[in-house]
C-alpha cells in the first residue's frame, strides 16, 4: 500500500521538507487562524474564540470541515483527561494537525509521482524535485484551509485519472 518505487533520496527530502515546514513554517493567512484554528481550538479544547461565522445566529460556516481534524487530537485530549500528572503542551495539538496534513499531502505527491512513472522515471523525479523546492507547496501542504484539502484531493484525483488511462 505504501510501497512507492521512487528515488529514496527524493523521498527522504520530500518527507523532511514537509515535516520541517510543519514545525518551522509560519501561518501566512489570517483567515486560517480566525476561521479554522480558533474554532478548532474551541471545538477540541473547549476554549478559544468562536468566530461569528460559526455562531448559531449567522451559521455561514459548517463545523463539518473541522471535525476530522478534531478527531486527530482526540487521543491527546483523552490522555490528558485520564491522567492528572500528564501534561501535554497546547501547541502540540497545533503541530500534530499540521504534521498530519503535511504527511497526507506527501502521500498524495508520492502517489502522483508514482503515476507519472509510466511516462518516464525522469519525469517522476523532476516532479518530486519541483515539489520539494516549491515554496507554494511548502505553505499549502500544511495549511488548515479548504483550498489545501482541495489541492491534496486534486493530486489524488490526477493520479487516479493517469492510472486509469495508462
Secondary structure, DSSP 4 states (H G I P E B T S, - for coil): -----S-HHHHHHHHHHHHHHHHHPPP--HHHIIIIIHHHHHHHHS-S---TTTSTTT--S-THHHHHHHHHHHHHHHHHHH-SS----HHHHHHHHHHHHHHHHHHHHHHHHHHHTTT-HHHHHHHHHHHHT-HHHHHHTT--SHHHHHHHHHHHHHHHHHHHH-
